[in-house]
Amino acid sequence: MIELWFWVATALIVLLSVLIFVLPMFSGKNQDVAASRDQLNKAFYRERMSEIDEESREGLVEDKSELEVELKKSLLDDIPANKDVVQSQGVKLWMLMPGIIVLVGLSYGLYFVEGHSDKVSHWYQVTENLPELSDRLMDSEAEPLSDQEMTDLTLALRTKLQQSPDDATGWLLLGRLGLSNRDMTTALGAMEKAYKLKPNDMTMKLGYAQAMLYTGDETYVSQSRKILREVIGQDHTNTQAYSLLAFEAFGRGAFDEAIDAWSAMKAFLPANDSRHKMLDMSIAQAKARLGITDDTSSVTVTVSLSDEVKVPQNAALIVSVHSADGATMPYAAKRIKASTFPVTVTLTDADNMLEARKMSSLSGIVVRARLDNDGNVTTKKGDWYGESKPTKLGDKSQVSINKRF
């Protein structure tokens, strides 16, 4: 529809140009040639008579009357036989056609050469596809947008917001696109407009706080922290606000604040939420930065090699924790690059294989270590391994790799 109106508008402009070119050609009035000739002759007669009178007074003319007679005769010879002849100065349309064709052709020709009509057509198409692209972006189960589609969506959103600058949701979506594309200028500007349009909306607050947080600028980060705390004050179960606060605190080196925020976030997540494991790992990392270890829910094992073991190049060391009965399925596992031995490894609930099977729930454990040669944990043939004696969480364990599958 927009494209149709564009071509209609250009056609009207070209038509106006043609009219400006043509109308003056037809606006001239018919002229009475005889009347014009009489007026000129009268003016000439009066002027010539004045000259004769002056010459007569100066004595330059001997016979004034003879000159007057000759002047009158010459004027009579210029009078046409039919005084009613009227000459019409008209212009035929066909005489103007070459100019009209050149004008129209030049107008559209220059547009197609210099007007980037292909880009304009693409712009129209993208604008029409805005609802579809927006739905795909918001639908987590839909096919992810390609880089080109993300660019198209940004263009379509900018076009829409140019027409509807008070659309807070549109500005929010544009801000999220900016964050996805790491375009912080666009993200921050769009989120700020969304926030100003709806300053009390939780979603707008979180979007603006996130954009400011990702700038890394201390002024913005401080303002972001303030907004996030306002959100939690209004909704103490808002997990996104806790997540952003924890991210900011960890980056600032305030690991105790990060632990508090992640712990609060865990408390409000459903028990089967997949984010629990990630949060446990984050909390463990923050505690490690603070030098805090939880001996009652971790195990530290020192892995050594027997003399006959040669470590293959690019081999990996897999350390796993099993129940004391020697069950094959591990509760927790950690994979590190096999380089220098002996090596000490600590496993916690952050290394659990399944959220429902926590290592900390075990009363007794066995620790196993294996050198993985091919990067495939399901193939064991030829791999060296070792196993600790039964122990319990919090104890330090020793494993010597001295057996081969």
N, C-alpha and C positions, 0 to 999 in steps of 0.2 A: 504493500500500500504506500509506504514512504517513497519507494522508487517511482511509482506511478505519479505521485504528486510532484516529484522532482522533474520528471520529463514534461509534465503539464506546465510547470513554472518556466522551464527553459523555453518551451514553445511560445508561451505568452511574451517572454522577453524578446525573443527573436522577431515575433510578429510586431511588437512595438517598434523595434528597430527598423523594420521594413516600412512601417507607416511613416516614421520620421523621415525616411529616405524618399518615399513616393509622394506624400501629400503636397509638399511644396511645389512639385512639378505640375500639379493640377489646380493650384490655388491662384494662378495668374488670371487677370480679368481681360475680357475682350477689349480691344482698343479701336477707336474710330480714327483711321489713318488720315482721312481727309481733314477732319477737325484739327488734328495735330499739325498737319501741313499748313493750314490757314493761320494757326497761331504763330507758327514760326515765321511765315511770310510777313505777317503784320509786325512782328517784332523787328524783323530785318528792315522793313519799309520805314518804320519810325526812326530807327537808328541811322539809316542811310540819308533820310531827309534832314536829320539834324546835322549830319556831316556836310550836306550840300549847302544848307543855310550858313554854316560857319565859314565854308570856303568862299561863299558869295560875299560875305561881309569882309573877308580879308582880301577880296579882289582877285581871287584865284580862278573864279569861274566867270566867263563872259556871258553865257546864256543859261541862266538858272532854269528857265522853263523847259528848255530842251532836255536837260538832265532829268527833270522830273518825269517828263513823258517817257523817256527811255526806261526809267526805273519801273514805271507802271506797266509798260509793255512786257518787261522781263518777268514781272510777277504774274501777269495774266497768262503767260506761256506755261507757268508751273501749276495752273489750276486744272485738275482732271476733268474729263467730260462728265463723269458720274460722281457727284459729290457724296452720294449715299453709300459708297463702297466701304464695307467694314471688313477688316482683316482679323481673323481669329487666330491667336497664338496658342494652339492646343498641343498636348503631348500624348502620343498614343501609348497604351500600356505595354505593347510588345517592345517598344523602344527601351523600356525600363527593365525588362525581364533579365537581360544579362547581369545588370547590377544587383537585382534581387537574388539571383542564383549565386553570385559570388558572395554576397553578404551572408546568406544562409549556410552555404558550404564552408565558408571561412570560419563562421561561428562554431559549428559543430565539429569541423575538422580540427581546429585548435583545441577544443575540449577533449576529443578523443586522443590527441597526441600529448597534450600537456596536463590534462585533467585527472590522470590516473583513474580512469573509469573502472578498471578491474578491481582496484582497492575499494572504490566506492561501492561497487556491487557486493564485494565480500563483506563490507561493513553492514550493508542492509541485511545480508543473509545472517550474519552473526547476531544482529539485533533481534531478528525473528526467532533465533534459536535460544535466546536467553532463558526462557522457562525450562526448556529441556536440559540445558547445561547446568542450571542452578539445581534442579532436582537430582541430577547425577552427582553433583558435588556434595549434596547433603545426605545422600543415600549411601550408607556405609557398605551395603551389599552390591551396589551397582559397579559397573566397570570403571576403574579410575580414569580420570581425565588425562589426556596426553598433554605434553607441554604446549602444543599448538592450541588445544582446546582451552587450556588455562589462559593463554594469551587472548583467545577469542572471547572468553567469558569476561575477562577484565575490560576489554574494549566495549562489550555490550553493556556491562554495568556502568561504565563511565558515561556512555550515551544515555542510559536510562536516568542516571543521577543528574545529568545535565538538564533533563526535562523535569525531573522530580527531586529537587535538592533536599526536600524534607523527609525523604524515605530513610529512616534510621536503619531499618533492616538491610537495605541495599548498601549503605555505608559500612555496616558491620561485615557483610559478605565480602565487600571489596577489601576491607582490612584483613580479613582472613586469607584472602588470595595473596595479598601483599606479604603476609607472614609465610605462606607456603612458598612463595617465590623469593623469599629473603629480601624483599624490597621494603626496607624499613621506613623509607620516606612515605611511600604510599600507605603502608600499614598504619603508621602512626597518625597520619593526616586523616585517613578514613575513620579510624577508631575514635579519634577525637571528635569528629563531626557527629558520629553516632551517639557518643556519650553526651554531647551538648544538646542533642535533640531529645534524648531520653535519659536525663541524669540519674533518675531513680530506678532505672531498669537494671536488674542484676546482670543480665547477659551483656549489656552495653558496658557496665562497669568492669566486668571481668575481661572483656575484649580490650578495652582501653588500658587496663592495668597490665595485661599480657604484652601488648605492643610496647608500652613504656619500659617494661622489664627487659625486653629483648634488645632495646637500644644500647644497654650497657652504660648509658649516661647516668651519673649519680643523681642528678636533679630529677630525672624522670623515674629512676628506680625508687628514690625516696617517696615520690608521689604515688607510685604504683603500690608500694608497701602500705601506704596510708589507706588507699582505696580498698585493698584486699582485706585489711583489718576491719574496715567498715562493712564489707560484705559478710565477713564472719560474724560481726556483731549483729547483723540483721538475720543471718541464717547460719547458725553454728554447725550445720550438717553439710555445708557446701564443700564437697571434696575437691572441686577444681581450685577453689581459693586456697585450701590447705596445700595442694600440690604446687601452686605457683609460689606461695610463701616459702615452702620448703626449698624449692629450686633457688629462690633468691637468697635465702639464708645460707645454703650450702656454698653457693658461689661467693658469698661474702666472707665465708670462713666461720660463720656462726653455726657450728655443727650441732650444738645443743638445741638451738631453735629449729634446725632442720629436722632433728629427731622428733621433737615435740610435734611438729606439723605433720610429719609422715605417720606418727603414731596415732594422732587424732584422725587422720584420714582413714587409716586402717579400721578404726573403731566404727566408722560409719559405712564401710563397704559391706556388701553381702558376703557371707562366709565362703561362697563358691566363686567369688570374683577373682579373675585371673591376675588382677593387679597386686594381690597380696604378696606373691613371690617377689615381684619387682620391688615392692615397698620394703620387704624384709632385707633384700640385698642392699637397698639404699640406706636403710637404718644401720645395717652392719658396717657399711662403708663409712658412714659418718662416725660411728662408734670407734672404728679403727683409726680414724683421723684424730680422735680424742684420746686414743690409747686405752679404750675400754674394751675388755673382753668378758664374755659371759661363760665362765668355765663350766657351768652346769648344763649348757645346751650346745657345747662345741667339743670338738676333739682335735687334738694336735698330734700329727704323726710325722715321724722322721723316716724317710725312705732312703735305703742304701742299696748298693749293688754288690752281689758276690763277685769274686775275682773273674769267673768265667764269662760274665755278662759283658757283651760289647754293645754299646748304644748305637743303633742305626742312625744314619743321618735323617733329619726331619722327623724323628720319632717323637711321640707324645706320651706323657706320663698321665695315666688315669688313676686317681685315688677315689675309692668308693667305700661307703659305710653300709654294713649289712647288719641284720639282727644277729644276736649271739648264736642262734641255731644254724647259722651258715646259709640262710636263704639266698638264692641266686639273685633275685631282684634287689638292687640297692635302694636304700632310703635317700641317700645323698651321694653326690659325686662331683668331682672337680677335675678338669683337664688342663694341664699346663705343658709347656714345652720342656722336653727332656734335655737338659743341658748338663749342669754340674750336680754331682752327687757327693755326699748325701744332701737331701733337700728336705726342708720342713714345710708341711702344708697344714693349714687349719680349715676345718669344715664346720659350717653352722647350718641353721635352718634355711639360710639364704641359698644353700646349695641343694635343697630338697628336690627330688625328682618329681614328686607329686605333692600338691598342696595338702591333700588329705592324709598323706603319710609323712608326718614330721619326724625328723631324726631325733628331736628332743623328747619324743614320746617313748623312746627305747630305754629299757633298764640296763640292757647289756648289748654290746656291739662287737663286731669284728671288722677290721679295716683291711682292705685289699688294695694292692697297687699293681699296675700292669703297664708294660711298655708296649704301646700300640705302634706297629710298624707301618701300616698302610692307611691310617686315618679312618678306617671302618671299624666301629666298635663291635660289630656283629661277627667279624672274623677274628679268630684267636690263634689259629694254627701258626706255630713258630714264634709267638709272642712270649716274652719272659714275664713272670709274675711272682708275687709273694703275698703272704697273709700274716696278720698279727695274731697274737693270742687273744682270747676273749677279754674284753675290758669294759669300762663304762665311760659315759660322757664325762668330760672334765679331766680325765686322765691323759697323760701323754703316752703315745704308743710308738712302737718300733716295728718297721716292716723291712725285711730283707728280700730283695728280688733275687731268687735263686732257683726258680723252677721254670719249666718251659712247657707250653701246650703242645 
